[in-house]
Amino acid sequence: MLEVIFGTKARELTLQYLLTFKEGYAREISKYFDISLPSIQNQLKNFEEGGLALSKMQGRTKIYFINPRYAFLDELTALLNKAKQYYKPELKNKFEMQRKRPRRPEKPL
């Protein structure tokens, strides 16, 4: 939907992923959307160089997350949230929060 503005679908989906799930790494995002790994890696590298994303090392994995001090974060978030309303249902479902780890056994539903 926003490919015209962002340049590529990979860039848009990578941003959507980071905003929805708060953090992620290249291979995880690549598998989630079935997009080539080098494409996602390039997007994340560009985001980090531009100050939009930050990264931290977790073991040998580089985890990326949105820079909370990014000057246009509110505007970007509003734009991406509006775009979600117009996505196809299959893509909308991908952005609903999904658990990344199992629920504690004693925790009530």
Secondary structure, 3 states (H helix, E strand, C coil): CCHHHHCCHHHHHHHHHHHHHCCECHHHHHHHHCCCHHHHHHHHHHHHHCCCEEEEEECCEEEEEECCCCCCHHHHHHHHHHHHCCCCHHHHHHCCCCCCCCCCCCCCC
